[in-house]
Amino acid sequence: MREHILTPENMRGVPDLVVEVLSTNRTYDERVKYGSYEGAGVAEYWIVDPYQNEVKIFRRAGGKFVAVPVGETVTSPFFPDLTIVLRDIFEM
């Protein structure tokens, strides 16, 4: 993470990773926010869907988000020591 963007008052700049948990407005998260984050230069965007028990991951490649295949675990190059086992967060 780029620690220099964190200030005592707020965050200035674009985060490397955004994790969005779907709640009531799927279209807004999957289309509007996706486009906003992509346009702002966010490097990685996760959409966590507790209704479908899935995580969608998009990583920046060539200025655009590209879908990343997701298996039983999710990881991020921004947190190399973090591995999330999906069955541990979703009741499967």
C-alpha positions as CSV (number, residue, x, y, z in Angstrom):
1,M,0.0,0.0,0.0
2,R,1.2,3.5,-0.7
3,E,1.4,4.8,2.9
4,H,2.2,8.4,1.7
5,I,-1.4,8.8,0.6
6,L,-2.7,8.3,4.2
7,T,-2.9,11.5,6.2
8,P,-4.3,12.2,9.7
9,E,-7.4,13.7,8.1
10,N,-8.1,11.4,5.2
11,M,-6.7,9.5,2.3
12,R,-5.3,11.5,-0.6
13,G,-5.0,9.8,-3.9
14,V,-6.1,6.4,-5.3
15,P,-5.9,3.2,-3.3
16,D,-4.2,0.2,-4.7
17,L,-7.0,-2.1,-3.6
18,V,-10.7,-1.5,-3.2
19,V,-12.9,-4.3,-1.7
20,E,-16.7,-3.8,-2.2
21,V,-19.3,-6.0,-0.4
22,L,-22.5,-6.1,-2.4
23,S,-25.5,-5.0,-0.4
24,T,-28.7,-3.6,-1.9
25,N,-27.6,-2.1,-5.2
26,R,-25.7,-4.7,-7.3
27,T,-25.9,-2.6,-10.5
28,Y,-24.4,0.4,-8.9
29,D,-21.5,-1.6,-7.5
30,E,-20.9,-3.7,-10.6
31,R,-21.2,-0.9,-13.1
32,V,-21.0,2.6,-11.7
33,K,-18.4,2.0,-9.0
34,Y,-16.5,-0.4,-11.3
35,G,-16.2,2.4,-13.9
36,S,-15.3,5.0,-11.3
37,Y,-12.5,2.9,-9.8
38,E,-11.2,1.9,-13.2
39,G,-11.2,5.5,-14.4
40,A,-9.5,6.7,-11.2
41,G,-6.6,4.3,-11.6
42,V,-7.4,1.8,-8.8
43,A,-5.0,-1.2,-9.4
44,E,-7.3,-3.9,-8.0
45,Y,-11.0,-4.1,-7.3
46,W,-12.8,-7.0,-5.5
47,I,-16.5,-7.4,-5.5
48,V,-17.6,-9.7,-2.7
49,D,-21.1,-11.1,-3.3
50,P,-22.5,-12.7,-0.1
51,Y,-25.7,-13.7,-1.9
52,Q,-23.8,-15.8,-4.5
53,N,-20.9,-16.8,-2.2
54,E,-18.4,-15.5,-4.6
55,V,-15.6,-12.9,-5.1
56,K,-14.9,-11.3,-8.4
57,I,-11.4,-9.8,-8.8
58,F,-10.4,-7.3,-11.4
59,R,-6.7,-6.1,-11.8
60,R,-5.4,-3.3,-13.9
61,A,-3.7,-4.3,-17.1
62,G,-3.1,-1.8,-19.9
63,G,-5.2,0.9,-18.3
64,K,-8.3,-1.3,-17.9
65,F,-9.6,-3.8,-15.4
66,V,-9.2,-7.5,-16.4
67,A,-11.1,-10.3,-14.6
68,V,-8.8,-12.6,-12.6
69,P,-9.9,-16.3,-12.2
70,V,-10.9,-17.0,-8.6
71,G,-10.6,-20.5,-7.1
72,E,-11.0,-21.6,-3.5
73,T,-8.8,-18.8,-2.2
74,V,-8.2,-15.2,-3.0
75,T,-4.9,-13.3,-2.8
76,S,-3.6,-9.9,-3.8
77,P,-0.1,-8.8,-4.8
78,F,-0.6,-5.8,-2.5
79,F,-0.8,-8.1,0.5
80,P,1.4,-11.1,-0.3
81,D,1.1,-12.7,3.1
82,L,-2.7,-12.7,2.9
83,T,-4.7,-15.7,1.6
84,I,-8.4,-15.8,2.2
85,V,-10.1,-19.2,2.0
86,L,-13.5,-18.5,0.6
87,R,-15.2,-21.4,2.5
88,D,-14.1,-19.6,5.7
89,I,-16.0,-16.4,4.9
90,F,-19.0,-17.9,3.1
91,E,-21.1,-20.7,4.7
92,M,-20.7,-23.3,2.0
